[in-house]
Amino acid sequence: MRSIRVAAALALGGTMLLTTACSSGSTPKATGTAQAAPGGSGGSAAASTAPSASPSAKTSAAVVDIEPKDGTQGAAPSAFKVAVTSGKLTQVAVTDKSGAAVQGSIAPDGLSWLPAAALSVGASYQVNAQATDAAGVATTATSSFSTLTPGKTTNVSDNITADGTYGVGMIVSVTFGQSVKNQAAVEKGITFDVSDGSTVKGHWMGNNRLDLRPENFWKPGTKITIHYRLKSVEVSPGVYGNVDSDESFTIGRSQVSLVDDAKHTMTVQTDGQGTQTIPISSGSAEHPTYNGTMVIEAKEGTARMTSASVPGLKPGEYDLQVPHSMRLTDSGTYVHGNNWSSHGTFGSENVSHGCVGLEDSDGDGGPNTPAGKFYAASMVGDVVKVVNSKGAQVTPDNGLSGWNMAWSTW
């Protein structure tokens, strides 16, 4: 499921697990009984002057409640519930139309049962629940019902290509086709399996975008699988997600680049060891580069850049084909090749409109220029951190800049 959010197309091992509350009738469909033991049989039948007392039946005080009620059609998956009063559940079996079991568990207090994941939409289910009261007298309740078929769904897309490899700063960004009202339910419908056990958490960047990341940069070689289970999640009233799928990706080597705006340099560190310092030219005093930790969110090759995206730029309008362009923010910050400034500019002056420029050759740039070499060595998810700029701090929702938010508030 691939889309680049900048052209706008989504821990967790850490896992976010979807559980959904459920609902049922107040009257059990069938009630079991416990039999009292018959009296002793001492003496012969001939000596008996009165018939033995007939066994007496006991009714359980436990009342099992299953929602939806037996025979219900078109129920919301979130309406499913199994609960008991005046007793404790001992066994709950839920199966779909094919007889396949729905996984779930009885709560520690024995008062309810929850499925491991939401029931599916457009499906039929059978429920058999058993409970006992304080005296050990058992009762059983059953229900058969069907869930609704959504009348409306919303598109769900993320910025991951299945089986792709990304840098250590990669943030999974999930975009929804409309505003999400039931954000907690959506978060539970997106879970992560992470090979090193890292916990992944999400943060909402507005009402239709959820970004997910671990506390610190990913470790090189980490393997991640995202489990999307959103078809049965009501993201907003009457609207459900449109995806149930698994998506895997891998974290490659570590590359973290530090741009020192005041020194006009970019120091590139690979796997925490090898370093390379590249002369650069960043944003001018009038158009300074953002400070903060940014992430390469797209490699765009030669990109057209115009002054139309820079309000009030007169004089100084431009319309350029810019080589070796890699996007850092949605608002238009790039690290890219610069083939129009003189050689002496790099390492000594900041002349751009907010981007980080590396020396390049004419046209689409050259493979052996500083820009060409850095482009070839980079991947989506690599980290670029800017310090000592006169510009503002980049906001967490501008590109994949969520690393600028503390984990405690993420």
C-alpha positions as CSV (number, residue, x, y, z in Angstrom):
1,M,0.0,0.0,0.0
2,R,2.1,2.9,-1.3
3,S,1.6,6.6,-1.5
4,I,3.9,9.5,-1.1
5,R,2.1,11.9,1.2
6,V,3.8,14.9,-0.4
7,A,1.9,14.0,-3.5
8,A,-0.6,12.7,-0.8
9,A,-1.5,9.2,-1.3
10,L,0.3,5.1,7.7
11,A,3.6,0.2,15.6
12,L,4.3,-2.4,16.8
13,G,8.1,-6.8,19.7
14,G,5.9,-3.8,20.2
15,T,2.3,-4.2,19.1
16,M,-0.9,-2.1,19.2
17,L,-3.8,-4.8,19.6
18,L,-7.3,-4.0,18.5
19,T,-10.0,-5.0,20.9
20,T,-13.6,-4.1,20.5
21,A,-16.4,-4.0,23.0
22,C,-19.3,-6.2,22.2
23,S,-23.2,-6.5,23.1
24,S,-26.1,-9.3,23.9
25,G,-29.6,-10.1,25.1
26,S,-30.5,-9.9,28.7
27,T,-32.3,-13.2,28.6
28,P,-30.3,-16.4,28.0
29,K,-31.6,-18.5,25.1
30,A,-31.1,-21.7,27.1
31,T,-30.6,-22.3,30.8
32,G,-28.8,-25.3,32.2
33,T,-29.6,-26.9,35.6
34,A,-27.7,-28.7,38.2
35,Q,-29.3,-31.8,39.7
36,A,-29.6,-32.5,43.5
37,A,-28.3,-35.9,44.5
38,P,-31.0,-38.5,45.1
39,G,-31.6,-40.0,48.7
40,G,-29.7,-43.1,49.9
41,S,-31.0,-46.6,49.2
42,G,-30.5,-48.3,52.6
43,G,-33.0,-51.3,53.3
44,S,-35.0,-53.3,50.8
45,A,-37.7,-52.1,48.5
46,A,-40.3,-54.2,50.4
47,A,-39.4,-52.4,53.6
48,S,-39.9,-49.0,52.2
49,T,-43.2,-47.4,53.3
50,A,-42.8,-44.2,51.1
51,P,-41.5,-43.5,47.7
52,S,-38.1,-41.8,47.4
53,A,-38.1,-38.0,46.9
54,S,-37.8,-37.0,43.3
55,P,-34.6,-35.1,42.4
56,S,-35.0,-31.3,42.6
57,A,-33.6,-28.9,39.9
58,K,-31.7,-25.8,40.8
59,T,-31.7,-22.7,38.7
60,S,-28.3,-20.8,38.4
61,A,-28.2,-17.3,39.7
62,A,-25.8,-16.4,37.0
63,V,-27.2,-14.5,34.1
64,V,-25.3,-14.5,30.8
65,D,-25.8,-11.5,28.5
66,I,-24.9,-11.8,24.8
67,E,-25.2,-8.8,22.4
68,P,-26.3,-8.7,19.7
69,K,-29.4,-10.7,20.6
70,D,-30.2,-14.0,18.9
71,G,-31.5,-13.4,15.4
72,T,-30.1,-9.9,15.0
73,Q,-29.1,-8.9,11.5
74,G,-26.8,-6.1,10.4
75,A,-25.2,-5.5,13.8
76,A,-22.2,-3.2,14.2
77,P,-19.1,-5.3,14.9
78,S,-18.4,-3.0,17.9
79,A,-21.8,-4.1,19.4
80,F,-20.5,-7.6,20.3
81,K,-20.4,-8.3,24.0
82,V,-20.5,-11.3,26.3
83,A,-20.9,-10.6,30.0
84,V,-22.3,-12.2,33.1
85,T,-23.9,-11.0,36.4
86,S,-24.1,-12.9,39.6
87,G,-21.5,-15.4,38.4
88,K,-18.4,-15.9,36.3
89,L,-17.9,-17.1,32.8
90,T,-16.3,-20.5,32.4
91,Q,-16.3,-21.0,28.7
92,V,-17.1,-18.9,25.6
93,A,-17.1,-20.3,22.0
94,V,-17.6,-18.0,19.1
95,T,-17.5,-19.3,15.5
96,D,-18.2,-17.8,12.1
97,K,-20.3,-19.2,9.3
98,S,-17.6,-21.7,8.3
99,G,-17.2,-22.9,11.8
100,A,-13.8,-21.2,12.3
101,A,-13.2,-20.1,15.9
102,V,-12.9,-16.5,16.8
103,Q,-10.0,-16.0,19.2
104,G,-10.6,-14.2,22.4
105,S,-10.3,-14.5,26.2
106,I,-12.3,-14.3,29.4
107,A,-11.4,-11.2,31.5
108,P,-9.4,-11.9,34.7
109,D,-12.4,-11.1,36.8
110,G,-14.5,-13.6,34.8
111,L,-17.2,-11.1,34.1
112,S,-16.7,-10.6,30.4
113,W,-15.2,-12.0,27.2
114,L,-13.5,-10.0,24.5
115,P,-12.4,-11.1,21.0
116,A,-8.7,-10.6,20.1
117,A,-9.7,-8.5,17.2
118,A,-12.9,-6.9,16.0
119,L,-15.5,-9.1,14.3
120,S,-15.6,-8.9,10.6
121,V,-18.3,-6.9,8.7
122,G,-20.7,-8.8,6.5
123,A,-20.3,-12.0,8.5
124,S,-22.4,-14.4,10.5
125,Y,-21.5,-15.7,14.0
126,Q,-22.7,-18.2,16.6
127,V,-22.0,-17.8,20.3
128,N,-22.2,-20.3,23.1
129,A,-21.3,-19.0,26.6
130,Q,-21.3,-20.9,29.9
131,A,-21.1,-19.5,33.4
132,T,-21.6,-20.6,37.0
133,D,-22.9,-18.9,40.1
134,A,-21.3,-18.8,43.6
135,A,-22.8,-22.2,44.3
136,G,-21.3,-23.8,41.2
137,V,-24.7,-24.1,39.4
138,A,-24.1,-23.7,35.7
139,T,-26.1,-21.9,33.0
140,T,-25.6,-21.6,29.2
141,A,-26.7,-18.9,26.7
142,T,-26.4,-18.8,22.9
143,S,-26.9,-16.3,20.2
144,S,-26.7,-16.3,16.4
145,F,-26.4,-13.0,14.5
146,S,-24.9,-11.2,11.5
147,T,-22.9,-8.0,11.2
148,L,-23.5,-5.2,8.8
149,T,-22.1,-4.6,5.4
150,P,-20.7,-1.0,5.4
151,G,-22.5,1.5,3.2
152,K,-19.5,3.7,3.1
153,T,-15.7,3.2,3.4
154,T,-12.8,5.6,3.4
155,N,-9.5,5.1,1.7
156,V,-6.5,4.3,3.9
157,S,-2.9,4.7,2.5
158,D,0.6,4.9,3.9
159,N,4.1,5.9,2.7
160,I,5.6,2.4,2.8
161,T,6.4,0.2,-0.2
162,A,6.0,-3.5,0.7
163,D,9.3,-5.2,1.2
164,G,11.1,-1.9,0.9
165,T,14.3,-0.8,2.8
166,Y,14.4,2.5,4.6
167,G,16.7,4.6,6.7
168,V,16.8,4.6,10.5
169,G,14.6,7.7,10.8
170,M,11.7,6.3,8.8
171,I,8.3,7.3,10.3
172,V,5.2,5.4,9.0
173,S,2.6,7.9,8.0
174,V,-1.0,6.8,7.5
175,T,-3.4,9.0,5.6
176,F,-7.2,8.7,5.7
177,G,-9.6,9.9,3.0
178,Q,-11.7,11.8,5.6
179,S,-11.5,13.0,9.2
180,V,-11.3,10.2,11.7
181,K,-13.5,10.5,14.8
182,N,-12.8,7.2,16.4
183,Q,-9.1,7.7,16.7
184,A,-8.5,5.2,19.5
185,A,-10.3,2.4,17.6
186,V,-8.1,3.1,14.5
187,E,-4.9,3.0,16.6
188,K,-5.9,-0.4,17.9
189,G,-6.6,-1.6,14.3
190,I,-2.9,-0.9,13.3
191,T,-0.4,-3.1,15.0
192,F,3.4,-3.7,14.5
193,D,5.6,-6.7,14.8
194,V,9.2,-5.5,15.3
195,S,12.1,-7.9,15.2
196,D,14.0,-6.3,18.1
197,G,10.9,-5.8,20.3
198,S,10.7,-2.0,20.0
199,T,7.4,-0.4,20.9
200,V,5.8,1.7,18.2
201,K,3.3,4.5,19.1
202,G,1.2,6.7,17.0
203,H,0.5,10.5,17.1
204,W,-2.3,12.2,15.2
205,M,-1.1,15.0,12.9
206,G,-4.6,16.5,12.5
207,N,-7.7,14.4,12.0
208,N,-6.8,12.4,9.0
209,R,-3.1,11.5,9.4
210,L,-1.5,9.2,11.9
211,D,2.3,9.0,12.2
212,L,3.9,6.0,13.9
213,R,7.5,5.5,15.2
214,P,9.6,4.0,18.0
215,E,11.0,6.0,20.8
216,N,14.5,6.3,19.2
217,F,15.8,5.8,15.6
218,W,15.3,2.2,14.3
219,K,18.3,-0.1,14.6
220,P,19.9,-1.1,11.3
221,G,18.6,-4.5,10.1
222,T,15.4,-4.3,12.0
223,K,12.5,-6.1,10.3
224,I,9.0,-4.6,10.7
225,T,5.5,-5.9,9.8
226,I,2.5,-3.7,9.9
227,H,-0.9,-5.3,10.4
228,Y,-3.8,-3.3,9.2
229,R,-7.2,-4.5,10.4
230,L,-9.5,-1.6,9.6
231,K,-12.3,-3.0,7.5
232,S,-14.3,-3.6,10.7
233,V,-13.3,-0.4,12.3
234,E,-15.9,2.4,12.2
235,V,-13.5,5.3,11.7
236,S,-16.3,7.9,11.7
237,P,-20.0,7.5,12.2
238,G,-21.2,5.1,9.5
239,V,-17.8,5.0,7.7
240,Y,-15.4,2.1,7.9
241,G,-11.8,1.6,6.8
242,N,-11.1,-0.2,3.5
243,V,-8.0,-2.3,4.3
244,D,-7.1,-5.5,6.0
245,S,-3.6,-6.4,5.0
246,D,0.0,-7.0,6.2
247,E,2.9,-5.0,5.0
248,S,6.6,-5.6,5.8
249,F,9.7,-3.5,5.4
250,T,13.3,-3.5,6.6
251,I,15.7,-0.9,8.1
252,G,19.0,-0.6,6.2
253,R,22.3,0.9,7.3
254,S,22.3,4.0,9.4
255,Q,23.0,7.4,7.7
256,V,22.7,10.6,9.8
257,S,23.7,13.9,8.3
258,L,24.4,17.0,10.4
259,V,24.1,20.3,8.7
260,D,25.8,23.2,10.5
261,D,24.3,26.3,9.0
262,A,26.8,28.6,10.5
263,K,29.8,26.6,9.3
264,H,28.2,25.9,5.8
265,T,29.0,22.2,6.2
266,M,27.2,18.9,6.2
267,T,28.8,16.0,8.1
268,V,27.6,12.6,7.1
269,Q,28.0,9.7,9.5
270,T,27.4,6.1,8.3
271,D,26.6,3.3,10.8
272,G,27.9,5.5,13.5
273,Q,31.5,5.4,12.4
274,G,32.6,6.7,9.0
275,T,32.2,10.4,8.5
276,Q,32.4,12.7,5.6
277,T,32.2,16.5,5.6
278,I,30.6,18.2,2.5
279,P,30.7,22.0,1.8
280,I,27.1,23.2,1.4
281,S,25.1,26.4,1.0
282,S,21.8,26.6,2.9
283,G,19.1,29.2,3.4
284,S,19.9,32.9,3.2
285,A,19.2,35.4,6.0
286,E,16.0,36.3,4.3
287,H,14.9,32.6,3.8
288,P,16.7,30.6,6.5
289,T,16.6,26.8,6.6
290,Y,14.6,25.2,9.4
291,N,16.4,23.9,12.4
292,G,15.7,20.5,13.7
293,T,15.6,16.8,12.8
294,M,14.2,16.1,9.4
295,V,13.9,12.9,7.3
296,I,14.3,12.3,3.6
297,E,10.7,11.4,2.6
298,A,11.2,11.2,-1.1
299,K,13.9,11.0,-3.7
300,E,12.7,13.0,-6.7
301,G,15.6,13.1,-9.1
302,T,15.5,16.3,-11.1
303,A,12.6,18.4,-9.7
304,R,11.0,21.6,-10.9
305,M,11.2,24.3,-8.3
306,T,9.6,27.8,-8.7
307,S,9.4,30.9,-6.6
308,A,5.6,30.5,-6.5
309,S,6.0,28.5,-3.3
310,V,7.9,31.4,-1.7
311,P,5.4,34.1,-0.8
312,G,6.5,37.7,-1.5
313,L,9.7,36.8,-3.4
314,K,10.1,39.9,-5.5
315,P,12.6,40.5,-7.0
316,G,14.3,37.1,-7.2
317,E,11.7,35.0,-8.9
318,Y,13.0,31.7,-10.3
319,D,11.9,28.6,-12.2
320,L,14.5,25.9,-12.1
321,Q,15.1,22.2,-12.9
322,V,17.0,21.1,-9.8
323,P,19.1,17.9,-9.9
324,H,19.5,15.3,-7.2
325,S,16.5,16.5,-5.2
326,M,15.4,14.9,-2.0
327,R,12.5,16.2,-0.1
328,L,12.7,16.9,3.7
329,T,9.4,18.7,4.4
330,D,6.0,19.0,2.9
331,S,6.4,22.8,2.8
332,G,9.3,22.5,0.3
333,T,12.6,22.1,2.1
334,Y,15.0,19.9,0.1
335,V,18.6,18.8,0.1
336,H,19.5,19.0,-3.6
337,G,22.2,19.7,-6.2
338,N,23.0,23.3,-7.0
339,N,24.4,23.9,-10.5
340,W,23.9,27.6,-10.8
341,S,26.1,29.0,-7.9
342,S,29.8,29.4,-8.2
343,H,32.2,26.8,-6.7
344,G,33.4,29.3,-4.1
345,T,29.8,29.6,-2.7
346,F,29.8,26.2,-1.1
347,G,31.3,26.2,2.3
348,S,31.3,30.0,2.6
349,E,27.8,31.5,1.9
350,N,24.2,30.6,2.4
351,V,22.3,31.8,-0.6
352,S,19.3,29.4,-1.0
353,H,15.6,29.9,-0.3
354,G,15.7,27.5,2.6
355,C,17.0,24.3,1.1
356,V,20.4,22.7,1.6
357,G,22.4,22.9,-1.6
358,L,25.4,20.7,-2.6
359,E,27.6,21.5,-5.6
360,D,26.5,19.8,-8.8
361,S,27.1,20.0,-12.6
362,D,24.8,21.2,-15.4
363,G,21.6,19.6,-16.5
364,D,20.6,16.6,-14.4
365,G,23.8,16.8,-12.4
366,G,26.8,14.4,-12.4
367,P,27.3,11.1,-10.6
368,N,30.7,12.2,-9.2
369,T,29.7,15.6,-7.9
370,P,29.1,16.1,-4.2
371,A,25.4,16.2,-4.8
372,G,25.5,13.1,-7.1
373,K,27.4,11.1,-4.6
374,F,25.2,12.0,-1.7
375,Y,22.1,11.3,-3.6
376,A,23.3,7.8,-4.6
377,A,24.3,7.0,-1.0
378,S,21.0,8.1,0.5
379,M,17.6,6.4,0.9
380,V,14.2,7.4,2.1
381,G,14.2,7.5,5.9
382,D,17.7,8.9,6.2
383,V,18.1,11.6,8.9
384,V,19.2,15.2,8.1
385,K,19.5,17.4,11.2
386,V,20.1,21.2,10.9
387,V,21.7,23.2,13.6
388,N,22.8,26.9,14.1
389,S,20.4,28.3,11.5
390,K,18.6,31.6,12.0
391,G,15.4,29.9,10.9
392,A,12.5,28.5,13.0
393,Q,12.3,25.0,14.4
394,V,10.6,22.6,12.0
395,T,7.2,21.5,13.3
396,P,6.6,17.7,13.8
397,D,3.8,17.6,11.2
398,N,6.0,19.2,8.4
399,G,7.2,16.1,6.6
400,L,8.4,13.2,8.7
401,S,9.6,15.5,11.4
402,G,8.0,13.8,14.4
403,W,11.4,13.1,15.9
404,N,11.3,16.7,17.1
405,M,8.5,15.8,19.6
406,A,9.4,14.3,22.9
407,W,8.3,10.6,23.4
408,S,6.4,11.6,26.5
409,T,4.0,13.7,24.4
410,W,4.1,11.6,21.2
